[in-house]
Amino acid sequence: MNKKTLEDARNRCRNYRKKILEISQNVSALHIGGAFSSIEILDFIYYQMLNKKYKFILSKGHGAIALYVILNNLKIITDEEIDNYCTADGILGCHPDRGNPGINASTGSLGHGLGMCVGIGQAYKIKKNKNNIITLLSDGELQEGSTWEYLMMAANLKLDNLYIFIDHNGSQSYGITKFSHPAFYPMIDKLKSFNCDLELVNGHDFNQLSRAQSLIEKKKGKPKVIFCNTVKGKMISFMENKPIWHYKSPNKDEYKIAISDLENVNLNEK
């Protein structure tokens, strides 16, 4: 990724965070921590990968606010609809609804999105369609048995047209995952054992995301997993790696601190 493209992407992601913080002042709660962990991943998918040969489904439905602000930046979702997020006057809810602009599937009940993507990927194969399907999963979705059933099916069907991004922020509403669900690990070894091609990256580093895509798209015969280590509440001093920010909105004083953090962040740091 060249310097200008990288600089533009980092600036977009800072602005997405500012917009989400602005929206948070109008609703009592939103999944701000998990949105901030997945911002760079979603921006990379939309600005570097998506074209006529790629379809995207957000399996991590509770991260919808991150997707909405990106779709708004792309002029797919209007400013009016963003401003009416989670209100009786708007169409955008906490989770994405198929039929709304830019939304390909209704998701939010964890463990369902990957199954839809496996079906789409197999349909492409049957029709000899060279398109690809991309999805973003939360790490919590790997606690759903259905996810592993879909992975096994994807591997058996040799769906090398399936790209699975995993947002591993290591935290959920119950707390830090390695303490609340220790048997969950090691995730990477488990994914590889299900016959997936896997690349491990820092999910906030666009250069790593780009290299991972370049490496993995050349491989054939297996589903492709880009496992992204991320930070819940990324870039906000009092939110980073704090499970309490899984759902709550900042108060007015916290909002001011968060905006200050974003204004002063060094975007050249990985």
Steps between C-alpha positions, in 0.01 A plus 500: 500500500657832395549791740206707374256208507617409850467856625148530355393172662631600843326837481174336396518266799557786742199679351286185526580484871410867543168445324417198716582701811269775375221246445561353846387826658150447360444136607528341842722218381675362192773244438775760492789284624452230238433759230834667573683165487366424152520844331826441311394152390172626356664798332756268341226270370296784352781711357753235397304182426139558405420520131258327266658162580463524878193496726522582872292382796559633852455191716606707803165675489547687828780693327250652258565860603855469361357375171240778490754782529708346220193465278415862584849609395446315171166685454307171515328596827382860527597749770133515603483125563825504699359782713184295557691190617291295743208744499136454401561730202790300358559168325835411662486280807766363733542203266496508118179427312499362148330743263658807652755673274822299469383218731509150349375300800320542832746393770560539870414160640858373514597196297266554205691721257766247409235243406347742252843567354573129461174462309582796275853373440373155401236654272776695324693174452199314362424782256870525405486861616844636587365740763616493863317540831650683800381498860613651829453291814548596862722274707195429716338331200764230527318392818201404286490137387339600172813699407716189514242299304508764226881506501508123463254519211695783334819294517327186370361699209842661437352849504809701413263781398411555868695767694444498878630794703497443877500797737686362800478773763506242781214657691124468526221606734601229748856631528844411362454186292817317604375511860126453445537230230853350531407184305435730203874509426717434302270631225759509221594134539132407493435699183797340326383155609176567312706522181487878452778710348579759767693824528553671836507883505467810714145597404577872533799488262401556137834380367462168680142463378614570144787250517272235647250545218776476238639182653172324563323575171765301313420181691248256357270232633433626854294770673709808577523638855659833591527490879520858629632576846330824603439728799149554630435875519810571288641857523295603805709503817228400747336246266789286377467137614223588746207252472254755643516682165350202321167679500476826697521856363740760643360786704569862403829524691620167361399612151725807530794285613442256213494778240819643650664156475412481132620853430836425658560146376808440286355339188845381393513256790389147422 
